[in-house]
Amino acid sequence: MSTRFVLLTYAFISLFTVGAYAQPATLKVPTNFAIFPLTVKEGFPLQVMLTEKLHFKLGQPVRGKIVEPVYAFDREVIPSGTEVLGTITGFRKGGTWKRISSLLGADFTPVREPLISFDTLVLEDGTRIPIETTVEAGTDTLIRFNGGIKPAADLKPKPEENAQTRALAAATRQQGHDLITAMLWNLAPYHPKSVPTGIRYKATLLKPLDFGPAVLGARAFDKLGSSPPTGSILYARLETPLDSRTAKPGAVVRAELTRPLFSQERLLVFPVGSRLVGEVVQVHPAGLLHHDGDLDFKFTKIEPPVSILLGSQSPALQVEGNLAGALVGHDMSQLRIDEAGATRVVESKTRFFAPALASIGLIRGFNYGTESWGNAVAGAYGDNLFTRLLGADFGFGLAGGVAARMIPPVGIGLGVYGLGHAIFSNLLSRGQEVRLPVNTPLEVRLDAVQP
């Protein structure tokens, strides 16, 4: 490398860095222009929806689409609808009790879950970007104060916008057909295993993705760090895991912006990577008699990422940020958010069905006579299908049903057990905790901003 090249490089860097360090201790940027890397950090979760049914076969190709656009600094770098490719790399066996439960329910299909690895992004122009990820079940339900719960697919842009969103809409429509087919197959004693179209996964990046530099003129930063309008919605991912059983009032809560915030003039106010900081305001753990947990946290300040400060010490902007929405998994589908942003679990009244059905089963047990093997199997199989369709589980499956019909005292005993189990698990046991793991997508509403 020549001395002349080194000097030119140093002069080029100095052109837009010296001016920044010469500024007073406020949020300033270079007077001419600035260069910022467009990087998606390691640990970022990509939200992926399957666009083809996935059959359980080692090495089976996996195809999906990005359902939440990904931003870096001030712009979108991975659009919604971008194709993602991967493979099934192995299988995780189900637990012993889960296997026993399946056998008792006359389901002899091996209990296992596929291990998936997504390794390629395919952009709209055909460019392939290698990625390394760990994959787990995704978030599929949006909880909002004014909208109750919505399937995650309903949050996407209208399918008429472009070919990518049309593909997402087609996958969503196919999901309903696949789910019905899978439900019918699951009633068979042995059936092929597959994951239906439309199921979402979270693919967490193991290495950062670099999309090159962004060159911005100085005027692009005229509103940087300024007060956004009251009522602005910030999109962020949770950095602090929250659990109503372990969280304490006053505990610090952090989240990172996943989308840039712009002013009404479309000037950058806070880029991706800016951090929201707040605290737990109130929390109550779940208790017995099915008292569910609740949790209230608020954000009190927002600060730009360290990389944009360029050595200056800009104070954080004081805000009052309340939770407006959260994208959660199926296990948190009963979560609700009130007007003030507090969260609580509100379980469905359908949980009272199980004790009612168990009571009917006990009453029927007193009326059973000694049946033949063939009649007992036929009757028990019909009852087993009915309870599986309703999602109820308060007996010993097909084996228990056959024994109950052939030996009446056994039927009465199993009925008593089933009723006790249904009452305890649905009425007397501990309620459900509020759990928001790391990387939970959040919508935060700014209800007040310090001028």
N, C-alpha and C positions, 0 to 999 in steps of 0.2 A: 504494500500500500504506500503510495507516494506521499511526501510531506504536503504537497499542494492539495491532495484529496482530503487529508486530515484537516487542513486549515479551512477548506471550503465547508466541510461538514460541521466544524465547530462554529463557523460564522452563521450557517443556516440555523443551527439549534439556538444560538444566542439571539437570533432575530426575534424569536417568539417566547424566550424564557427570561431573558434579562429584565424586560419590561415588567414581567409579572412579579419578580422578587423585589423590584424597586418600589412597588406600591405599598401604601400603608396597610395596617392590619385590618383590612376589610376584604370581602369576597370580590376579588378583581381577577381579570383574565388579561392576556396580552393585548396590546393596542392594535396589532395588525391581524393576526389570525392564530389559531391554536389547532393542534393535532391531538386527537384522543383515540386510543385503540378501541375498536368495536369487539369486545371479548365477552363471551358468555362464560361465567365462572364455573370452575369445578364445583360439583355439588348442586348445580341447578337442576330442578326436576322438569323434564319434558313430559307434557300430557299427551298421550298417544291413544288413539282409538283404532281398534282392529277394523279393517275394511274387508277381510275375508275370514270365513269360518276357519278356526284353527283345530286341526285334528291332532290327537295325541300320538305323535310319532317322532322319535329321535331324529334330529336334523331337519324336521319339517320347516319350510320357509314361513316366516311371519311377516305380514304386510299390514301397515297401519298408516294413519295420518296424524299429523300434529293438529290438535284441536284448540290449543291456546297459543296465539302468536308469541314469539320470543323477541324481546327488545334488548339492545345494547346501547348504552349511553342515551342517545336522543332519537333512535330510529329502530324500525323493525328489521331484524336480520333473518328470522325464520318465520315465514308467513303461516297462518292457519291453512291447513290443507297440504302442507309439505309432506311428501311420502317418506316413511321410515321403514327400513328393512331389517330383518333379524332372523333368528333361527331358534328352535327348541334345542337347548343344550343338555337337558337331562330332566329328571322327574324327582319330586319330593313326595315321599310316601306319607299317607295320612297316619294319624295317631292310632294307637291300639283301640281305644274306646270308640273312635269314629268308625273304625273297621267293624267292630263288634256291632255297633248300632246299625250299620248298613246291612250286615248279615241277618240281624233280627228282623229288619224291615224287608227281607226277601230281595235285597239288592246285592248280587254277587259280583258286581263289576269292581275291579281293583280300585282302591281309593288312592289317588295320587294327583298332584298338581304339577303342571309343566314349569320348568325353569327356562325363562326366555332371556335372550340377549339381543338387544338392538345394536347394530353395528354400522348402519349407513343412513345418511340423510340424502334424499334426492330432491334437489331444487327444481323449480318450474322449468328452468332452461336445460335441465338434464345433468347439471353438475352434481357429482357425488362427493359427499363429505364423510370421511370415516369418523365414527364416534365410538367411545367406550362407555358402557352404561351398566348399572345394576337395575333390575326391573322388579317392581312389586305392584300389588293391586292399586289402581288409581282412584281418584276422587270423581264421583259421578253425580253428586247432588248439590245444587246451589241452595243455600239457606239465606233468605232475605227477610227483613222486617215487613216490608209491604207486599211481599209476593209469596209468602209461605215457602214451600219447597218446589223446586223445578228440576226436571231432568237436565243434566249438564248439556245434552245435545240441543236443548232449547235456547242455549245462550249464544249459539254460533251465529255468524252473519247469515243473511238471507241467501238461500241457495241460488238465486238468480245472479249473484254478484260475479262469480267466476267459476271456472271449471273445478278449481280445488274445493270450493265450498259446496258445489253440486255433488262432488264425490262424497263429502262428509254427510250431506243430507241423504244420499242414496244408502250409505252404510247405516244411518240411523233408521231408515224405513225397513231395511233388511233385518235389523236387530229384533224387531217385534216378531217377525216370522220365525227367526232362528230360536228365540226364547220359547215360543209355543212348541216348536218341534222338539227342543231339548226337554221340555217339561213332560211331553208325552213319552219320549224315549225313556226318561228316568223312571217311569212307572213299570217298565219291563224288568224282569229279573236280571237280565244281562244286556247291556247296551253299549254301543260305541261312545267313547268319551271325546268331547270337543268343547271348544270355547266359542260361543256365538259371536257373530259380527256385532260390532258396536260396543263391546266391552272395553273399558278404559284401563290403561296401565300407566304407571309413573316410572319413567326411565330417567334415573339420576345420573348426570354426567360424572365420569371418573376423571376426565381430563378437560381442561378449558377448550372452548372453540374460538378460534381467531378469525374474524371476518374483515381484517385489514383496518386501516386508519380512517377516521373521520376528520376532515379539514373544515373548520368553521371560522367565519369571519368574526371580528370583535363584536359587531352589533348583535350577533346571535345570543350574546350573553347579557344584553341590557337588562333583562328581568331576572337574571339568575339570583336565586336566594330571596326574591321578593315575596311579599305576602300574596298567596293565591286567594281567589274569591271564596268567601264563605259558602259552604255547600259543595265544594269541589270533592270529587271522589278520587281517592288514591288506590292503586292496585299494588299489593305487596305480598310477600311470602313471609310466613312466620319463622323467626330464627330461634325463638324461645318456646320449648314444648310447654303446653299448659294442660293441667289435669286438676279437676276440682277436688280430688282426693288429697293431693300433695301441695297444691299452690297455697301461698300465704299472702294475706293482704300486704301491700307495699312491695312485693317482689317485682323486680325489673322485667319488662317485656320489650323485646326488640323485633322489628320487622324490616325488611329491605324492599324498596320500591322495585317492581318488575316492569313498570311502564313509566315513561317520562311524563312529567306534568308540564303543560304549556299554559301560557297566558292567553287572554282573548285575542291578542295580536299574533298568536302562534309563535311566540318567543319562549325559549326554554326557561322554566322556573326551577324545576328539580329534575335531574337526569336519573336514569336507572342506576341503582346502587346507593341512592340516598337512603338514609336510615331513619326510621320512626322509632322513637323511644318513649316508653310509658311505664305503667305499673298496674298491678292487680289492685282493684278498688275494693271488691267484696267477693267472697267465695264461701260456699256451703257444700260440704261433701254429701254424697248420697247416703241415705240411711235405710234402716229396716222399714217394713211396711211399704216398700216400693216408693220411698221418698227419693226423688231424683236430684242429682246435683245441679248447682247453678254457679256461674262464674261471670264476673264483670271486670273488664279491664279497659283502660283508656290510654291513648297516646297523648303525650304532653309536649313533645318537640319533634322537629324534623331537621336533619342536618345533611348537607351535601356530602358526597363521598370524599374521602381524604385526597384522592388523586386529583380532584378538580380544584382544591384549595391552593395548589402550587406554592406551598410553604406559608401561606397566610393563615391567620387564626380568626376565621369568621364565626361569630356566635350562632348557635342554633336558633331556628325560628320557633317561638313558643306558639303552640296550637292546642286546640281541644279536638282530638280525633276520636270518634266513636265507631265501633264496628257496625258496618251496614250490611255485610254479606260475607259468607264463607263457603268455599267449595270443599265438601267433606265426602268421606266414604260412606258406604251403605250402613256401617255400624253406628254412624252418627246421624242417620236420616231423621231421627225424632228431635233433633236440636232445633230450638227456636231462638230468634233474636227479637228483643223488644225495641221500642222507639229510642230508648237511651243507649242501645248497643249491648245490653246485658244478655248473656246466653243462659239457657236452661234447657233441660231435657223434658219433653212432654210426650209421654208414651201413649200409643194408640189405645183406644177403648177396646179394641179387638182382643186384647190380652184376657179379657173376661170370658171369651169364648171357650178357652181351654178348660177351665173348671166346669163350665156348663156341659161341655161334651163329655168330660170325665164322669160327671154325675149321671148322664144318660147311659154311659158304658157300665157303670156300677149297677144301675137299675136293671139293665138288660142281663147282667150276670146272674141275678136272682131268678131270671126266667129261663135260663138255659137248662136243657136236659142233656142226657148223655147222647152225643151224636156220633155217627160213624166217622171213620177217618176221612173218607172222601167229602162228606158234607162239611166236616169241620174245616178242612183245608180250603174248600171253596168259599165258605162263609167268612173265614178269617182273612183270606186274600182280598175279598171285597171290602171288608172293614179297613184293612191296611191301606188299600188304595185311597179310600175316602179320607182317612186321617192324613195321609201324605199330601193329598191335594189341598187340604186345609192348612197344612203346615203344623199340625198338632203332633205332640209326642208325649204321651203320658202312659205308655204301656211297654210291653216287651215284643212289639212287632208281630210278625207272622207266627213265630214259635209260641209266643204267649197267647195269641188268639186261638190257635189250634188246641193248646192245652186247656184253655178256658172252656171251649165248647165240648171237649171230650170229658172233662172232669169238672163239674159245676163248682165244687168248693175252691178249686184253683182259680176259676173265673172270678169268684167273689173276692178272693184275696188280691188278685191282680187289679180288680176294679177299685178296691180300697186304696191300694198303693198308688194307682194312677190318679185318683182324686186328690190324695194327699200331696203328691208331687206337683200336680197342676195348681193347687191352692198355694203351696209354698212358693213355687217359682214365679207365679204371676201376681200374688197378692201380699205375701209376707216377707219375701227375701229383700235384700238390699237393692235399691234402685240403681239406675245407670248414671255413671259419672260423665261430666263434660270433658271430652278429651280432644285437644287440638294439637296434633304432632308437628314437629319441625317441617317446614315447607308447605304448611297449609296455605292455600291461596286465600287472601283476604281482600275485602273491599272496605276502605276506611273513609268515612265522611267527616270533613272538616266543619265542625259546627261553630268554631270560633278561631280567629287568627289574631295574634297580637300585632297591632299596626306598627 
